[in-house]
Amino acid sequence: MIGPFEVSALGLGGIPMSVEGRKDRETSMATIHAALDLGLTLIDTANAYHLDADGIGHNEILIAEALAAYGGSTSDVVIATKGGSIHSDDGNWGVDGSPAALHAAARDSAKRLRVETIDLYQHHRPDPSVSYEDTMGALVELVEQGVIRFAGISNADPVQIRTAHRILGDKLISVQNQFSPKFRSSLPELALCEELGLAFIPWSPLGGLDDAPRLGDDHPEFQAVADAHGVSPQRVALAWELALSDRMIPIPGASRPETISDSAGAISLRLTDDEISRLSTH
């Protein structure tokens, strides 16, 4: 559950379909349709997932087009988007957490996603030049104005999570932080999400665009468990994350149907208690 939304145990991360190294549009559309065919009902995106040449919002537009072209029902699909980050072709990321910027960004995202109200709108990254309370206040206003239904926060520490929870109350339903076999320092945030009843949505759950293909080499214990089950180490990593907490909803990025199909297999992969323990300590 993400707030009132019942979604698949695993979601699709849209970023690889819109940034450096992306595939062609046809392959990206097929990837989104493959995720839907597999029963995945959470798709994560952001207005900053684009190349500068596209203009902002490439990934949001792509997802909206893929949903419109899909042959089946998409009524149960939750699209979670983000605002507050700025991405440029040189790889640099900036931030703008000002209330005015968030108001404009959320409205623009709704238009690109072809919705009147965004189900889940997440503040992408804290802006050190803007009070976090002011940024959260903007999310409250967006809920009150009907632009978004619920809010989430990303790249937040425990103090910021508690601040957001105090200001947003039950309108705060998720935290999206980095977590993977490579990056485990968000365990305190995961524990806090369990305490507060928030969904924890780990970004880069396989270690990131560059490191995901090397996961088995970089983490031999995951490769060993994968060999024992006859599956990929990436699938094992996602199954391990799912086993850590009922609040955990990984969103592996994908740019090919084969990749998201392999990731989706983690939902039915059952690891033993011993395997989970070994993976958690390596």
Backbone as JSON, one array per atom type, in Angstrom:
{
  "sequence": "MIGPFEVSALGLGGIPMSVEGRKDRETSMATIHAALDLGLTLIDTANAYHLDADGIGHNEILIAEALAAYGGSTSDVVIATKGGSIHSDDGNWGVDGSPAALHAAARDSAKRLRVETIDLYQHHRPDPSVSYEDTMGALVELVEQGVIRFAGISNADPVQIRTAHRILGDKLISVQNQFSPKFRSSLPELALCEELGLAFIPWSPLGGLDDAPRLGDDHPEFQAVADAHGVSPQRVALAWELALSDRMIPIPGASRPETISDSAGAISLRLTDDEISRLSTH",
  "N": [[0.83, -1.2, 0.0], [0.48, 2.22, -0.82], [-0.24, 4.79, 0.92], [-3.65, 5.18, 0.34], [-3.57, 3.67, -1.92], [-3.47, 0.59, -3.5], [-0.9, -1.15, -4.79], [1.25, -2.91, -7.12], [3.83, -5.11, -5.87], [6.24, -4.31, -6.79], [7.58, -1.65, -8.72], [7.9, 0.29, -11.8], [10.69, 2.06, -12.78], [11.11, 5.04, -14.51], [13.3, 6.53, -15.42], [15.61, 5.54, -17.05], [14.64, 5.56, -19.63], [14.67, 8.09, -20.6], [16.97, 9.62, -20.19], [20.56, 10.08, -20.59], [21.9, 7.65, -22.81], [19.55, 6.38, -23.42], [17.08, 4.23, -25.01], [15.4, 3.87, -28.24], [12.2, 5.42, -29.0], [10.18, 3.55, -29.59], [11.09, 1.18, -28.37], [11.06, 2.0, -25.71], [8.31, 2.49, -25.3], [7.4, -0.12, -25.61], [8.58, -1.25, -23.39], [7.23, -0.05, -21.22], [4.66, -1.02, -21.76], [5.16, -3.74, -21.45], [5.65, -3.84, -18.7], [3.11, -3.2, -17.75], [1.68, -5.38, -18.76], [2.76, -7.33, -17.15], [1.53, -6.86, -14.8], [2.38, -4.76, -13.21], [1.7, -1.94, -11.35], [2.59, 0.51, -10.54], [4.27, 3.33, -11.59], [7.13, 5.2, -11.73], [8.24, 8.5, -12.13], [9.59, 11.71, -13.2], [9.73, 15.27, -13.58], [12.24, 16.08, -14.28], [13.46, 14.07, -15.7], [14.91, 13.88, -18.5], [16.53, 14.95, -21.54], [18.27, 17.96, -22.22], [17.75, 18.88, -24.78], [15.22, 17.94, -25.33], [13.43, 19.42, -23.88], [11.8, 20.02, -20.76], [10.34, 17.28, -18.94], [10.21, 14.98, -20.58], [10.03, 12.2, -19.9], [7.61, 12.02, -18.51], [5.77, 12.71, -20.51], [6.21, 10.59, -22.3], [5.36, 8.38, -20.76], [2.66, 9.0, -20.4], [1.78, 8.87, -23.06], [2.28, 6.16, -23.58], [0.51, 4.88, -21.82], [-1.92, 5.76, -22.87], [-1.88, 4.48, -25.3], [-2.01, 1.85, -24.65], [-3.48, -1.36, -24.78], [-5.09, -2.51, -22.81], [-6.84, -2.12, -19.6], [-5.98, 0.68, -17.6], [-6.74, 1.7, -15.25], [-6.07, 1.12, -12.65], [-3.5, 1.92, -12.34], [-0.93, 3.68, -10.78], [0.63, 6.69, -11.16], [3.54, 8.08, -10.14], [5.05, 11.09, -9.79], [7.7, 13.6, -9.74], [8.95, 16.74, -8.49], [11.14, 19.6, -8.28], [13.78, 19.19, -8.8], [16.4, 19.9, -11.14], [17.65, 19.06, -14.27], [20.45, 18.8, -16.39], [22.04, 18.43, -19.64], [24.78, 18.03, -19.29], [24.99, 16.44, -17.14], [24.79, 17.53, -14.65], [22.92, 18.24, -11.7], [20.48, 20.34, -10.38], [18.58, 22.2, -7.88], [15.32, 23.38, -6.96], [13.37, 24.33, -4.62], [11.44, 26.17, -4.04], [8.23, 27.48, -3.12], [6.77, 28.72, -5.26], [8.0, 27.64, -7.54], [7.45, 24.9, -7.21], [4.65, 24.87, -7.32], [4.22, 25.67, -9.98], [5.6, 23.62, -11.32], [4.2, 21.28, -10.59], [1.67, 21.69, -11.71], [2.36, 21.8, -14.42], [3.34, 19.2, -14.72], [1.01, 17.69, -14.35], [-0.41, 18.38, -16.66], [1.26, 17.27, -18.63], [1.07, 14.59, -17.96], [-1.52, 14.14, -18.51], [-3.65, 14.33, -16.7], [-6.11, 15.46, -14.34], [-5.65, 15.6, -11.64], [-2.79, 14.77, -9.84], [-1.92, 11.63, -8.64], [0.19, 10.88, -6.82], [2.55, 13.05, -5.77], [5.87, 13.9, -5.54], [8.32, 15.54, -3.63], [11.39, 16.24, -4.96], [14.11, 16.69, -4.08], [15.73, 18.09, -1.25], [16.12, 21.63, -0.99], [18.69, 23.59, -0.11], [18.56, 26.33, 0.07], [16.02, 27.05, 0.65], [13.55, 27.06, 3.14], [12.67, 23.99, 4.6], [10.2, 23.61, 5.74], [8.7, 25.55, 4.37], [8.74, 24.5, 1.78], [7.34, 22.09, 2.2], [4.95, 23.2, 2.96], [4.08, 24.2, 0.52], [3.39, 21.85, -0.76], [1.2, 21.09, 0.78], [-0.57, 23.13, 0.04], [-0.91, 22.49, -2.66], [-2.3, 20.09, -2.45], [-4.65, 21.03, -1.22], [-5.61, 22.63, -3.26], [-6.31, 20.81, -5.14], [-4.55, 19.94, -7.07], [-2.78, 17.89, -6.6], [-3.22, 14.61, -5.14], [-1.98, 13.2, -3.06], [1.11, 13.44, -1.21], [4.64, 12.89, -1.47], [8.04, 12.5, -0.32], [11.49, 12.82, -1.24], [14.88, 11.71, -1.02], [15.3, 12.36, 1.67], [16.16, 12.98, 5.09], [15.84, 11.54, 8.46], [14.98, 13.67, 10.18], [13.85, 15.47, 8.37], [11.84, 13.86, 7.33], [10.16, 13.58, 9.56], [9.46, 16.24, 9.88], [8.05, 16.72, 7.5], [5.97, 14.92, 7.89], [4.73, 16.02, 10.1], [3.74, 18.43, 9.05], [2.27, 17.73, 6.75], [0.66, 15.62, 7.56], [-1.72, 13.03, 7.18], [-1.61, 13.23, 4.48], [0.9, 12.86, 3.57], [2.46, 10.16, 2.16], [4.61, 8.64, 1.32], [8.15, 7.88, 1.1], [10.96, 8.39, -0.82], [14.01, 7.16, -1.16], [17.5, 6.56, -1.81], [18.47, 3.15, -2.04], [20.07, 0.05, -1.95], [21.95, -3.03, -2.65], [24.47, -1.91, -2.75], [24.18, 0.57, -1.52], [23.28, 1.22, 1.59], [22.66, 2.95, 3.61], [20.22, 4.09, 4.14], [18.69, 2.72, 5.93], [17.83, 3.68, 8.51], [15.87, 5.55, 7.7], [14.08, 3.84, 6.46], [13.21, 2.36, 8.69], [11.91, 4.39, 10.06], [9.84, 4.97, 8.3], [8.38, 2.63, 8.57], [7.56, 2.95, 11.2], [5.92, 5.24, 10.98], [4.05, 4.48, 9.16], [4.46, 4.82, 6.4], [5.03, 4.37, 2.9], [8.06, 3.03, 1.6], [10.08, 3.82, -0.98], [12.54, 2.69, -2.73], [14.99, 4.29, -4.67], [17.12, 3.6, -7.5], [17.41, 0.75, -6.93], [19.02, -1.31, -7.73], [21.51, -0.36, -7.73], [22.04, 1.7, -9.49], [22.22, 3.23, -12.81], [24.71, 2.75, -14.08], [25.99, 0.84, -12.47], [24.26, -1.32, -12.08], [24.35, -3.47, -14.07], [26.68, -4.76, -13.25], [26.18, -5.92, -10.84], [26.32, -8.57, -9.79], [29.07, -9.1, -9.97], [30.14, -7.12, -8.34], [29.01, -7.7, -5.91], [29.46, -10.52, -4.66], [28.08, -12.35, -2.98], [25.42, -12.03, -3.61], [25.46, -12.96, -6.21], [26.09, -15.63, -5.72], [23.78, -16.57, -4.39], [21.99, -16.13, -6.42], [22.91, -17.96, -8.35], [22.29, -20.3, -7.03], [19.54, -20.31, -7.18], [19.11, -20.19, -9.85], [18.7, -17.78, -11.21], [18.95, -14.25, -12.06], [21.39, -12.08, -10.48], [20.38, -9.54, -10.11], [17.64, -9.95, -9.88], [17.62, -11.34, -7.5], [18.53, -9.33, -5.74], [16.38, -7.54, -5.72], [14.38, -9.2, -4.69], [15.44, -9.63, -2.16], [15.29, -7.03, -1.09], [12.49, -6.71, -1.04], [11.93, -8.59, 0.88], [12.86, -7.42, 3.18], [11.09, -5.55, 4.27], [7.61, -4.87, 4.58], [6.92, -2.38, 3.8], [8.5, -1.68, 1.73], [8.89, -0.82, -1.61], [10.34, -1.45, -4.35], [11.62, 0.29, -7.25], [12.83, -0.55, -9.9], [14.75, 0.76, -12.55], [14.18, 0.62, -16.07], [14.82, 0.02, -19.54], [14.29, -1.68, -21.5], [12.02, -4.28, -22.53], [12.83, -6.85, -21.71], [14.38, -6.41, -19.46], [12.67, -5.31, -17.45], [10.97, -7.44, -17.25], [12.58, -9.46, -16.18], [13.15, -8.27, -13.71], [10.6, -8.18, -12.55], [10.21, -10.8, -11.87], [11.18, -11.02, -9.33], [9.15, -10.7, -7.52], [7.91, -13.14, -7.09], [9.98, -14.68, -6.23], [11.24, -16.53, -3.64], [13.25, -16.15, -0.93], [15.33, -17.87, 1.43], [15.4, -17.67, 5.05], [18.02, -17.8, 5.89], [19.41, -17.06, 3.58], [18.53, -14.41, 3.29], [19.61, -13.3, 5.58], [22.38, -13.65, 5.09], [22.71, -12.05, 2.8], [22.09, -9.61, 3.86], [24.23, -8.99, 5.41], [26.38, -8.71, 3.77]],
  "CA": [[0.0, 0.0, 0.0], [1.03, 3.56, -0.74], [-1.43, 5.49, 1.37], [-4.84, 4.42, 0.02], [-3.39, 2.99, -3.2], [-2.92, -0.76, -3.52], [-0.11, -1.27, -6.01], [2.09, -4.09, -7.21], [4.94, -5.11, -4.91], [7.38, -3.74, -7.49], [7.17, -0.68, -9.72], [8.79, 0.56, -12.92], [11.35, 3.36, -12.77], [11.14, 5.51, -15.88], [14.45, 7.38, -15.77], [16.51, 5.14, -18.13], [14.01, 5.76, -20.94], [14.67, 9.5, -20.98], [18.23, 10.32, -19.96], [21.68, 9.65, -21.41], [21.95, 6.23, -23.07], [18.21, 5.83, -23.6], [16.76, 3.54, -26.25], [14.47, 4.59, -29.1], [10.86, 5.58, -28.45], [9.43, 2.29, -29.75], [11.53, 0.26, -27.32], [10.58, 2.52, -24.43], [6.87, 2.22, -25.24], [7.26, -1.57, -25.39], [8.99, -1.52, -22.0], [6.11, 0.34, -20.36], [3.57, -1.97, -21.99], [5.55, -5.01, -20.83], [5.42, -3.7, -17.26], [1.66, -3.28, -17.53], [1.3, -6.77, -19.01], [3.22, -8.12, -16.01], [0.73, -6.51, -13.64], [2.96, -3.69, -12.41], [0.72, -0.84, -11.32], [3.25, 1.73, -10.07], [5.3, 3.84, -12.49], [7.76, 6.37, -11.12], [8.85, 9.4, -13.1], [9.89, 13.05, -12.68], [9.83, 16.26, -14.66], [13.65, 16.27, -14.6], [13.97, 12.95, -16.48], [14.92, 14.33, -19.89], [17.72, 15.63, -22.03], [17.93, 19.38, -22.42], [17.23, 19.08, -26.13], [13.81, 17.56, -25.36], [12.57, 20.22, -23.03], [11.51, 19.34, -19.5], [9.17, 16.4, -18.88], [10.21, 13.93, -21.61], [9.58, 10.92, -19.39], [6.19, 12.13, -18.19], [5.04, 12.66, -21.78], [6.35, 9.23, -22.8], [4.5, 7.49, -19.97], [1.26, 9.32, -20.73], [1.51, 8.33, -24.39], [2.26, 4.7, -23.5], [-0.75, 4.49, -21.17], [-3.01, 6.03, -23.81], [-1.81, 3.52, -26.4], [-2.09, 0.48, -24.13], [-4.74, -1.99, -25.16], [-5.89, -2.93, -21.66], [-7.22, -1.11, -18.64], [-4.91, 1.28, -16.79], [-7.44, 2.44, -14.2], [-5.45, 0.86, -11.35], [-2.09, 2.31, -12.4], [-0.57, 4.9, -10.06], [1.81, 7.37, -11.68], [4.17, 8.94, -9.13], [6.05, 11.95, -10.39], [8.46, 14.41, -8.79], [9.37, 18.06, -8.89], [12.08, 20.22, -7.36], [15.13, 19.01, -9.31], [16.66, 20.39, -12.48], [18.67, 18.21, -14.87], [21.0, 19.32, -17.64], [22.72, 17.41, -20.44], [26.14, 17.76, -18.83], [24.92, 15.54, -16.01], [24.61, 18.25, -13.4], [21.57, 18.32, -11.14], [20.24, 21.46, -9.49], [17.34, 22.09, -7.12], [14.52, 24.58, -6.72], [12.28, 23.93, -3.74], [10.59, 27.3, -3.69], [6.8, 27.21, -3.34], [6.33, 29.13, -6.6], [8.5, 26.68, -8.52], [6.72, 23.64, -7.06], [3.29, 25.07, -7.83], [4.28, 25.65, -11.44], [6.05, 22.31, -11.78], [3.14, 20.29, -10.4], [0.64, 21.94, -12.72], [2.9, 21.39, -15.71], [3.41, 17.74, -14.74], [-0.35, 17.2, -14.54], [-0.74, 18.53, -18.08], [2.02, 16.29, -19.42], [0.56, 13.26, -17.64], [-2.91, 14.12, -18.99], [-4.55, 14.1, -15.57], [-6.53, 16.67, -13.64], [-5.01, 15.56, -10.32], [-1.7, 13.79, -9.75], [-2.14, 10.75, -7.48], [1.3, 11.0, -5.87], [3.54, 14.04, -6.2], [6.97, 13.79, -4.59], [9.36, 16.57, -3.67], [12.52, 15.45, -5.44], [15.35, 16.8, -3.3], [15.75, 19.33, -0.46], [16.82, 22.81, -1.49], [19.27, 24.23, 1.07], [18.28, 27.77, 0.09], [14.61, 27.24, 0.97], [13.11, 26.36, 4.34], [11.95, 22.73, 4.3], [8.81, 23.85, 6.13], [8.05, 26.28, 3.29], [8.54, 23.56, 0.68], [6.25, 21.19, 2.57], [3.74, 24.01, 2.93], [3.63, 24.26, -0.87], [2.71, 20.58, -1.05], [-0.13, 21.19, 1.42], [-1.39, 23.98, -0.81], [-1.23, 21.75, -3.88], [-3.37, 19.16, -2.08], [-5.86, 21.81, -0.99], [-6.08, 23.16, -4.54], [-6.72, 19.71, -6.01], [-3.55, 19.65, -8.1], [-2.27, 16.56, -6.25], [-4.02, 13.93, -4.11], [-1.11, 12.88, -1.93], [2.49, 13.89, -1.37], [5.76, 12.09, -1.01], [9.31, 13.22, -0.3], [12.6, 12.02, -1.73], [16.21, 12.12, -0.55], [15.04, 13.03, 2.95], [16.7, 12.33, 6.29], [14.78, 11.35, 9.45], [14.43, 14.95, 10.66], [12.99, 16.0, 7.31], [10.64, 13.01, 7.25], [9.27, 13.95, 10.67], [8.94, 17.57, 9.57], [7.03, 16.56, 6.46], [4.83, 14.23, 8.48], [4.03, 16.98, 10.97], [3.07, 19.45, 8.26], [1.34, 17.15, 5.78], [-0.24, 14.66, 8.19], [-2.01, 11.82, 6.42], [-1.4, 13.46, 3.05], [2.23, 12.33, 3.26], [2.27, 8.71, 2.1], [5.78, 7.88, 0.86], [9.52, 8.42, 1.11], [11.77, 7.75, -1.87], [15.44, 7.36, -0.92], [18.38, 5.56, -2.42], [18.74, 1.95, -1.25], [20.47, -1.07, -2.82], [23.06, -3.76, -2.03], [25.62, -1.01, -2.69], [23.89, 1.75, -0.7], [22.38, 0.74, 2.63], [22.61, 3.9, 4.72], [18.86, 4.58, 4.35], [17.96, 1.84, 6.85], [17.08, 4.47, 9.51], [14.68, 6.11, 7.08], [13.14, 2.73, 6.28], [12.62, 2.08, 10.0], [10.98, 5.49, 10.39], [8.66, 4.77, 7.46], [7.6, 1.56, 9.22], [6.95, 3.54, 12.39], [4.9, 6.23, 10.62], [3.1, 3.91, 8.21], [4.71, 5.36, 5.08], [5.7, 3.5, 1.94], [9.46, 3.35, 1.32], [10.26, 3.52, -2.4], [13.98, 2.88, -2.97], [15.45, 4.54, -6.03], [18.34, 2.84, -7.85], [17.47, -0.43, -6.06], [20.04, -2.23, -8.23], [22.8, 0.3, -7.64], [22.18, 2.8, -10.43], [22.29, 2.88, -14.23], [26.03, 2.24, -14.46], [26.44, -0.29, -11.66], [23.31, -2.44, -12.07], [24.8, -4.64, -14.82], [27.82, -5.39, -12.57], [25.78, -6.21, -9.46], [26.84, -9.87, -9.38], [30.52, -9.01, -9.8], [30.44, -6.24, -7.21], [28.45, -8.29, -4.69], [29.52, -11.96, -4.93], [27.1, -13.12, -2.23], [24.18, -11.99, -4.39], [25.66, -13.87, -7.34], [26.03, -17.0, -5.22], [22.37, -16.89, -4.16], [21.37, -16.18, -7.75], [23.29, -19.24, -8.95], [21.55, -21.37, -6.35], [18.14, -20.27, -7.62], [19.05, -20.18, -11.3], [18.15, -16.5, -11.65], [19.95, -13.19, -12.11], [21.65, -11.42, -9.19], [19.49, -8.39, -10.01], [16.36, -10.43, -9.35], [17.85, -11.66, -6.08], [18.62, -8.08, -4.99], [15.02, -7.01, -5.54], [13.68, -10.1, -3.77], [15.99, -9.33, -0.83], [14.7, -5.78, -0.62], [11.08, -6.98, -0.72], [11.87, -9.38, 2.11], [13.28, -6.63, 4.33], [10.0, -4.78, 4.87], [6.37, -4.75, 3.82], [6.82, -0.99, 3.35], [9.47, -1.51, 0.66], [8.37, -1.01, -2.97], [11.44, -1.06, -5.25], [11.24, 0.78, -8.58], [13.97, -0.7, -10.79], [14.66, 1.41, -13.84], [14.29, -0.29, -17.21], [14.69, 0.64, -20.86], [13.96, -2.77, -22.42], [11.04, -5.2, -21.96], [13.48, -7.99, -21.06], [14.89, -6.0, -18.16], [11.6, -5.22, -16.46], [10.42, -8.79, -17.08], [13.44, -10.15, -15.22], [12.96, -7.66, -12.39], [9.28, -8.55, -12.02], [10.3, -12.14, -11.31], [11.54, -10.94, -7.91], [7.95, -10.74, -6.7], [7.6, -14.54, -6.75], [11.19, -15.37, -5.76], [11.26, -16.65, -2.18], [14.56, -16.42, -0.35], [15.29, -18.45, 2.77], [15.84, -16.77, 6.11], [19.49, -17.79, 5.9], [19.87, -16.25, 2.45], [18.27, -13.0, 3.6], [20.6, -12.9, 6.58], [23.68, -13.55, 4.41], [22.7, -10.89, 1.92], [22.01, -8.4, 4.67], [25.52, -8.75, 6.06], [27.45, -8.65, 2.75]],
  "C": [[0.87, 1.26, 0.0], [-0.15, 4.45, -0.37], [-2.65, 4.64, 1.06], [-4.69, 3.56, -1.23], [-2.79, 1.6, -3.0], [-2.2, -0.93, -4.85], [0.66, -2.59, -6.0], [3.27, -3.96, -6.27], [6.19, -4.44, -5.48], [6.85, -2.75, -8.51], [8.19, -0.57, -10.84], [9.36, 1.96, -12.77], [11.58, 3.84, -14.18], [12.41, 6.18, -16.33], [15.31, 6.86, -16.92], [15.95, 5.39, -19.52], [14.11, 7.2, -21.43], [15.99, 10.23, -20.82], [19.32, 9.74, -20.87], [21.68, 8.12, -21.57], [20.6, 5.58, -23.31], [18.07, 5.13, -24.95], [15.8, 4.39, -27.08], [13.06, 4.56, -28.49], [10.07, 4.28, -28.52], [9.8, 1.29, -28.66], [11.04, 0.71, -25.95], [9.09, 2.25, -24.26], [6.64, 0.73, -24.96], [7.63, -1.95, -23.96], [7.86, -1.2, -21.03], [4.95, -0.63, -20.53], [3.89, -3.33, -21.4], [5.33, -4.97, -19.33], [3.94, -3.82, -16.94], [1.17, -4.71, -17.74], [1.66, -7.67, -17.83], [2.44, -7.82, -14.73], [1.34, -5.45, -12.75], [2.05, -2.47, -12.49], [1.28, 0.43, -10.67], [4.33, 2.11, -11.07], [5.83, 5.13, -11.9], [8.48, 7.2, -12.17], [9.2, 10.72, -12.41], [9.98, 14.01, -13.85], [11.27, 16.45, -15.11], [14.24, 15.1, -15.38], [13.85, 13.3, -17.96], [16.34, 14.73, -20.27], [17.33, 17.06, -22.35], [17.3, 19.64, -23.78], [15.74, 18.78, -26.23], [12.91, 18.67, -24.8], [12.18, 19.37, -21.83], [10.31, 18.4, -19.66], [9.11, 15.3, -19.91], [9.62, 12.63, -21.1], [8.1, 10.91, -19.04], [5.35, 12.03, -19.46], [5.06, 11.25, -22.35], [5.41, 8.27, -22.08], [3.03, 7.75, -20.29], [0.89, 8.75, -22.1], [1.42, 6.81, -24.36], [0.96, 4.21, -22.85], [-1.92, 4.68, -22.13], [-3.05, 4.99, -24.93], [-1.96, 2.07, -25.96], [-3.47, -0.11, -24.42], [-5.64, -2.38, -24.01], [-6.23, -1.77, -20.74], [-6.0, -0.61, -17.86], [-5.5, 2.01, -15.59], [-6.8, 2.23, -12.82], [-3.99, 1.26, -11.31], [-1.89, 3.64, -11.67], [0.71, 5.46, -10.68], [2.32, 8.31, -10.59], [5.22, 9.78, -9.82], [6.68, 12.85, -9.33], [8.75, 15.78, -9.38], [10.31, 18.64, -7.85], [13.52, 20.03, -7.75], [15.21, 19.51, -10.74], [17.82, 19.59, -13.05], [19.15, 18.82, -16.17], [21.81, 18.24, -18.34], [24.13, 17.09, -19.95], [26.18, 16.88, -17.59], [24.72, 16.21, -14.68], [23.14, 18.3, -13.0], [21.5, 19.52, -10.21], [18.92, 21.27, -8.77], [16.65, 23.45, -7.08], [13.29, 24.14, -5.93], [11.38, 25.06, -3.34], [9.13, 26.98, -3.95], [6.33, 27.58, -4.73], [6.77, 28.13, -7.66], [7.74, 25.36, -8.44], [5.29, 23.75, -7.58], [3.28, 24.99, -9.36], [4.64, 24.27, -11.97], [4.95, 21.27, -11.67], [2.05, 20.46, -11.45], [1.11, 21.52, -14.12], [2.97, 19.86, -15.82], [2.02, 17.13, -14.97], [-0.76, 17.29, -16.01], [-0.02, 17.48, -18.92], [1.51, 14.87, -19.19], [-0.91, 13.07, -18.06], [-3.89, 13.77, -17.88], [-4.96, 15.44, -14.96], [-5.84, 16.77, -12.29], [-3.96, 14.46, -10.31], [-1.9, 12.95, -8.49], [-1.08, 10.93, -6.41], [2.36, 11.93, -6.45], [4.61, 14.12, -5.13], [7.95, 14.96, -4.75], [10.69, 15.87, -3.88], [13.75, 15.49, -4.54], [15.35, 18.11, -2.52], [16.6, 20.42, -1.1], [17.37, 23.57, -0.29], [18.99, 25.72, 1.16], [16.83, 28.09, 0.46], [14.27, 26.45, 2.24], [12.32, 25.11, 3.97], [10.48, 22.87, 4.68], [8.05, 24.59, 5.03], [7.77, 25.36, 2.09], [7.4, 22.61, 0.97], [4.91, 21.93, 2.57], [3.19, 24.13, 1.52], [2.91, 22.98, -1.26], [1.32, 20.55, -0.42], [-1.06, 22.01, 0.54], [-1.8, 23.27, -2.09], [-2.32, 20.71, -3.63], [-4.68, 19.92, -1.94], [-6.46, 22.35, -2.29], [-6.47, 22.07, -5.53], [-5.75, 19.39, -7.13], [-2.96, 18.26, -7.87], [-3.17, 15.95, -5.18], [-3.19, 13.7, -2.85], [0.32, 13.29, -2.26], [3.47, 12.84, -0.88], [6.99, 12.97, -0.97], [10.42, 12.27, -0.71], [13.9, 12.6, -1.22], [16.11, 12.88, 0.77], [15.67, 12.25, 4.1], [15.59, 12.22, 7.34], [14.17, 12.65, 9.96], [13.47, 15.53, 9.62], [11.71, 15.16, 7.15], [9.66, 13.39, 8.35], [8.67, 15.34, 10.44], [7.82, 17.48, 8.54], [5.78, 15.91, 7.02], [4.02, 15.16, 9.38], [3.2, 17.97, 10.16], [1.98, 18.87, 7.36], [0.34, 16.17, 6.39], [-0.47, 13.45, 7.31], [-1.94, 12.03, 4.92], [0.01, 13.07, 2.61], [2.14, 10.81, 3.28], [3.53, 7.95, 1.7], [7.07, 8.66, 1.03], [10.3, 7.66, 0.06], [13.24, 8.12, -1.66], [16.23, 6.29, -1.63], [18.56, 4.37, -1.48], [19.02, 0.81, -2.22], [21.52, -1.9, -2.08], [24.29, -2.88, -1.85], [25.42, 0.1, -1.67], [22.84, 1.39, 0.33], [22.19, 1.74, 3.77], [21.22, 4.48, 4.95], [18.04, 3.66, 5.25], [17.25, 2.62, 7.96], [15.81, 5.08, 8.94], [13.63, 5.03, 6.83], [12.45, 2.41, 7.6], [11.61, 3.16, 10.39], [9.71, 5.38, 9.55], [7.77, 3.68, 8.06], [6.88, 2.11, 10.45], [5.78, 4.45, 12.04], [3.86, 5.7, 9.64], [3.24, 4.46, 6.8], [5.33, 4.3, 4.18], [7.14, 3.98, 1.77], [9.75, 2.87, -0.09], [11.73, 3.74, -2.74], [14.28, 3.18, -4.43], [16.82, 3.91, -6.24], [18.46, 1.59, -6.99], [18.48, -1.48, -6.52], [21.42, -1.57, -8.27], [23.02, 1.43, -8.62], [22.4, 2.32, -11.85], [23.62, 2.25, -14.61], [26.39, 0.95, -13.74], [25.51, -1.49, -11.7], [23.79, -3.65, -12.87], [25.93, -5.42, -14.14], [27.45, -5.89, -11.17], [26.37, -7.54, -8.97], [28.34, -9.86, -9.15], [30.88, -8.19, -8.57], [29.98, -6.82, -5.88], [28.34, -9.81, -4.86], [28.47, -12.79, -4.18], [25.75, -13.14, -2.97], [24.28, -12.9, -5.61], [25.55, -15.32, -6.89], [24.58, -17.44, -4.98], [21.64, -16.99, -5.49], [21.67, -17.5, -8.44], [22.5, -20.39, -8.34], [20.09, -21.44, -6.81], [18.0, -20.29, -9.14], [18.43, -18.91, -11.87], [19.27, -15.46, -11.67], [20.2, -12.61, -10.72], [20.79, -10.17, -9.01], [18.14, -8.81, -9.43], [16.49, -10.77, -7.87], [17.88, -10.38, -5.25], [17.24, -7.51, -4.73], [14.21, -7.87, -4.59], [14.14, -9.88, -2.33], [15.37, -8.06, -0.27], [13.24, -5.97, -0.23], [10.95, -7.73, 0.6], [12.21, -8.57, 3.35], [12.13, -5.93, 5.03], [8.78, -4.79, 3.97], [6.18, -3.34, 3.29], [7.68, -0.73, 2.12], [8.81, -1.79, -0.69], [9.47, -0.56, -3.93], [10.9, -0.63, -6.61], [12.45, 0.66, -9.51], [13.74, 0.02, -12.11], [14.82, 0.38, -14.95], [14.14, 0.51, -18.49], [14.41, -0.41, -21.93], [12.93, -3.68, -21.77], [11.69, -6.35, -21.2], [13.94, -7.65, -19.65], [13.79, -5.94, -17.12], [10.95, -6.58, -16.24], [11.26, -9.58, -16.07], [13.24, -9.59, -13.82], [11.65, -8.11, -11.75], [9.28, -9.95, -11.43], [10.67, -12.15, -9.84], [10.32, -11.07, -7.01], [7.65, -12.16, -6.24], [8.81, -15.32, -6.27], [11.22, -15.36, -4.23], [12.66, -17.03, -1.7], [14.39, -17.02, 1.04], [15.74, -17.43, 3.8], [17.36, -16.67, 6.15], [20.03, -16.94, 4.77], [19.67, -14.76, 2.72], [19.31, -12.48, 4.58], [21.99, -12.73, 5.95], [23.76, -12.31, 3.54], [22.7, -9.58, 2.7], [23.33, -8.05, 5.34], [26.67, -8.69, 5.08], [27.18, -7.5, 1.79]]
}
